[in-house]
Amino acid sequence: MVPTDEAAEQPDSVAERAELREMLTAQVAALPERERVVVVLHHVQGLGYGEIAHMLEQPIGTVKANVHRGVQRLRVAMDALGEWR
């Protein structure tokens, strides 16, 4: 569910988003480096797989696999922390 503008401005909503952001940041930092780097480049910086592969001098399949593994690891970690969706 997408929050309405009014709900998004409520202090409790702002606090929940900040808490979620902190939890996610900590979990991203805990990823193995090979996964953390590609997850940040792809999902935070918005780079494509080809760009990342060129930048890191890795095969595109390796980049895709590491992004997939990193995202899966984040899902498991966030699920273990409780209801966050």
DOLO-649603 format. One line per field, with one value per residue (C-alpha): residue number from 0; residue in three letters; x, y, z. Coordinates in nm, 3 decimals, padded with zeros to 5 digits. Each point is the difference from the previous one (the first is absolute). Layout:
// DOLO-649603
resi	[NUM  ...]
resn	[ALA  ...]
x	[X  ...]
y	[Y  ...]
z	[Z  ...]
This chain:
// DOLO-649603
resi	[0  1  2  3  4  5  6  7  8  9  10  11  12  13  14  15  16  17  18  19  20  21  22  23  24  25  26  27  28  29  30  31  32  33  34  35  36  37  38  39  40  41  42  43  44  45  46  47  48  49  50  51  52  53  54  55  56  57  58  59  60  61  62  63  64  65  66  67  68  69  70  71  72  73  74  75  76  77  78  79  80  81  82  83  84]
resn	[MET  VAL  PRO  THR  ASP  GLU  ALA  ALA  GLU  GLN  PRO  ASP  SER  VAL  ALA  GLU  ARG  ALA  GLU  LEU  ARG  GLU  MET  LEU  THR  ALA  GLN  VAL  ALA  ALA  LEU  PRO  GLU  ARG  GLU  ARG  VAL  VAL  VAL  VAL  LEU  HIS  HIS  VAL  GLN  GLY  LEU  GLY  TYR  GLY  GLU  ILE  ALA  HIS  MET  LEU  GLU  GLN  PRO  ILE  GLY  THR  VAL  LYS  ALA  ASN  VAL  HIS  ARG  GLY  VAL  GLN  ARG  LEU  ARG  VAL  ALA  MET  ASP  ALA  LEU  GLY  GLU  TRP  ARG]
x	[00.000  00.136  -00.046  -00.198  00.179  -00.179  00.096  00.357  00.041  -00.118  00.282  -00.049  00.026  00.315  00.149  -00.093  00.163  00.313  00.018  -00.047  00.270  00.241  -00.075  00.047  00.321  00.142  -00.096  00.153  00.322  00.005  -00.010  00.316  00.194  -00.056  -00.378  -00.008  00.185  -00.225  -00.323  00.090  00.110  -00.314  -00.275  00.130  00.204  -00.225  00.273  -00.081  00.155  00.217  00.134  00.083  00.164  00.218  00.087  00.094  00.151  -00.224  -00.224  -00.356  -00.126  00.217  -00.142  -00.358  00.062  00.156  -00.285  -00.249  00.183  00.035  -00.368  -00.101  00.230  -00.155  -00.353  00.085  00.171  -00.284  -00.262  00.192  -00.026  -00.378  -00.289  00.145  -00.215]
y	[00.000  00.340  00.256  00.312  00.334  00.070  -00.336  00.036  00.320  -00.152  -00.015  -00.373  -00.068  00.209  -00.186  -00.341  00.085  00.124  -00.320  -00.214  00.198  -00.054  -00.374  -00.037  00.204  -00.224  -00.314  00.131  00.080  -00.358  -00.155  -00.162  00.263  -00.161  00.015  00.335  00.183  -00.121  00.042  00.362  00.074  -00.155  00.083  00.322  00.158  -00.132  -00.144  -00.277  -00.345  00.074  00.320  -00.178  -00.290  00.241  00.205  -00.305  -00.191  -00.299  -00.206  00.130  -00.337  00.035  00.346  -00.123  -00.298  00.217  00.253  -00.285  -00.162  00.333  00.087  -00.349  00.030  00.341  -00.143  -00.283  00.237  00.253  -00.273  -00.128  00.346  -00.015  00.151  00.275  -00.010]
z	[00.000  -00.097  00.276  -00.080  00.024  00.327  00.152  -00.123  00.202  00.329  00.258  00.057  -00.376  -00.023  00.298  -00.146  -00.334  00.177  00.206  -00.311  -00.182  00.292  00.012  -00.375  00.003  00.273  -00.191  -00.323  00.190  00.131  -00.349  -00.133  -00.195  -00.343  00.056  00.180  -00.276  -00.282  00.199  00.077  -00.355  -00.148  00.248  00.157  -00.279  -00.275  -00.221  -00.246  00.014  -00.305  00.152  00.325  -00.184  -00.197  00.310  00.208  -00.293  00.069  -00.227  -00.008  00.126  00.311  00.067  -00.043  00.229  00.270  -00.015  00.026  00.293  00.178  -00.036  00.115  00.302  00.082  -00.024  00.240  00.244  -00.007  00.040  00.303  00.156  -00.005  -00.189  -00.217  -00.313]
